[in-house]
Amino acid sequence: MDNKDKKNNRRNFLRNGLTMGGSMLAMGMGPAIAKDSSGEGKSSGEKIKVLTTDGKVIEVDKPKDDCKIDPCEPPKGNAARQGIPGRSFVMVIDLAKCKNARKCIEGCQKGHNLSPDQEWLNVYLMKDHDDAEPYWFPRQCFHCDIPPCVKVCPVGATYKRQDNIVLVDSNRCIGCKFCMAACPYSVRIFNWEKPPESDVPPEDYSPEASVPAQIGTVSKCDFCPDRSREGKLPYCASGCPMGAIYFGDKNEDAVSNGTETLRFRQLIKDRVGYRYLDELGTEPNVYYLPPVERMFDYKSGLNDLPEEKQEVYKDIIDGENNKNN
């Protein structure tokens, strides 16, 4: 990359910063300011201060509305299959910070109008071997670069976009469950019952928002691209009180958990980030940071867990209790 390209990339990154809540933090994914028909950014005429990832405070035009990416409204039909231009979305989960608070699950369920028994995101208690300590492991769709689910869908309801996101179009899904069988991560669910009532009318359905869902179809984690258009983090990332979930853009080389913005590649390098079941060759776009020097004891994650869920981990819990006696 020559110096001119470097300057252009840097200029684009600074221009694309936005305020995260009241902290004036520039989110790493850097959503672009919306464009009007003339190609100019929609501006209120006001300036706002934002903090870049290298610690510099800059001023940018304050958008006239909440739209950060053009088009602002989630596209429908074939338009939703293209993806957000120039984006390469990625998620990083810090296992050392997870305590199974389950706020990520609650945020996802509320944001996608899911029933209480539907979980696109699950948090599991893991124990790698007898000498290791247990830790909590969030698992959702991995939005693979080589997704087996896409290959087996007979009607093109499941598809991969240019921005790394894999979506399901409920208007096309015929409920054959081929994608569920093909997914090696078991992260899809089937809508056996009529979904909860939604404020979104069926004619306004977009695969980006996944609402309203339809009975007899398959659904899953969608990386919340509709929120990316508004410059917001996915529901799981914004809902996590520990800041364990980072989301951002590989092209910008930045990820954020809402309170801090980090360089994606440097974070993966320094913390030895890895991809779950990477040996399968699906090339997932969710990375994990090993649970080294965990911030919370695994037992704290059992406090609010229903007894039937605790029963699933009985062998792990009993093993730890016996080891400590």
Secondary structure as GFF3:
##gff-version 3
##sequence-region A 1 325
A	DSSP	alpha_helix	3	15	.	.	.	ID=ss1
A	DSSP	beta_strand	19	20	.	.	.	ID=ss2
A	DSSP	beta_strand	25	26	.	.	.	ID=ss3
A	DSSP	beta_strand	43	51	.	.	.	ID=ss4
A	DSSP	beta_strand	57	63	.	.	.	ID=ss5
A	DSSP	three_ten_helix	77	81	.	.	.	ID=ss6
A	DSSP	beta_strand	89	94	.	.	.	ID=ss7
A	DSSP	alpha_helix	103	111	.	.	.	ID=ss8
A	DSSP	beta_strand	122	126	.	.	.	ID=ss9
A	DSSP	beta_strand	135	139	.	.	.	ID=ss10
A	DSSP	alpha_helix	148	152	.	.	.	ID=ss11
A	DSSP	beta_strand	158	160	.	.	.	ID=ss12
A	DSSP	beta_strand	166	168	.	.	.	ID=ss13
A	DSSP	alpha_helix	178	182	.	.	.	ID=ss14
A	DSSP	beta_strand	189	190	.	.	.	ID=ss15
A	DSSP	three_ten_helix	202	204	.	.	.	ID=ss16
A	DSSP	beta_strand	218	219	.	.	.	ID=ss17
A	DSSP	alpha_helix	225	228	.	.	.	ID=ss18
A	DSSP	alpha_helix	235	239	.	.	.	ID=ss19
A	DSSP	beta_strand	245	249	.	.	.	ID=ss20
A	DSSP	beta_strand	254	256	.	.	.	ID=ss21
A	DSSP	beta_strand	261	263	.	.	.	ID=ss22
A	DSSP	alpha_helix	264	270	.	.	.	ID=ss23
A	DSSP	three_ten_helix	278	280	.	.	.	ID=ss24
A	DSSP	beta_strand	286	289	.	.	.	ID=ss25
A	DSSP	three_ten_helix	298	302	.	.	.	ID=ss26
A	DSSP	alpha_helix	307	312	.	.	.	ID=ss27
A	DSSP	alpha_helix	314	324	.	.	.	ID=ss28
###
